[in-house]
Amino acid sequence: MSDTPSPDSPHLEGGEEQQALDTVQEVVNWYNTQIVTERRNPVPDEERIEKLKTDRQTVLEDRKRLETADPKETAQIAARYAARLKELTDS
């Protein structure tokens, strides 16, 4: 069996798709870490926790979309989350 995606395949095999999944997962991990850190504060900011959870849910939904995304949508999601990860980790 070939590793080359068939023309009617709704998504890419390996390469770009895996990179997109990895990038999105890094963003999910960032949110998870922030939620845990905030919960461990002596006085957790419940509003911040809820915002982080809401934002994380959006990321999880986009990760799910990658399962059926075509190459163009996969590239768009990957680019969006690469920029988001840079923004989150640079602040």
PEHU-V369873 format. One record per residue. N is the residue number from 1. PSI is psi in whole degrees, 0 to 359 (none if undefined). Layout:
{{N | PSI} {N | PSI}}
This chain:
{{1 | 135} {2 | 150} {3 | 356} {4 | 128} {5 | 144} {6 | 155} {7 | 333} {8 | 7} {9 | 130} {10 | 348} {11 | 169} {12 | 155} {13 | 133} {14 | 234} {15 | 260} {16 | 320} {17 | 317} {18 | 320} {19 | 316} {20 | 314} {21 | 317} {22 | 317} {23 | 314} {24 | 319} {25 | 324} {26 | 322} {27 | 317} {28 | 314} {29 | 321} {30 | 313} {31 | 317} {32 | 315} {33 | 317} {34 | 321} {35 | 313} {36 | 315} {37 | 315} {38 | 320} {39 | 331} {40 | 350} {41 | 148} {42 | 322} {43 | 89} {44 | 142} {45 | 98} {46 | 326} {47 | 317} {48 | 317} {49 | 315} {50 | 319} {51 | 315} {52 | 318} {53 | 320} {54 | 314} {55 | 319} {56 | 321} {57 | 321} {58 | 318} {59 | 317} {60 | 323} {61 | 320} {62 | 323} {63 | 319} {64 | 321} {65 | 332} {66 | 336} {67 | 330} {68 | 6} {69 | 145} {70 | 172} {71 | 322} {72 | 313} {73 | 322} {74 | 314} {75 | 320} {76 | 316} {77 | 315} {78 | 315} {79 | 318} {80 | 317} {81 | 334} {82 | 317} {83 | 319} {84 | 318} {85 | 318} {86 | 315} {87 | 316} {88 | 322} {89 | 344} {90 | 349} {91 | none}}
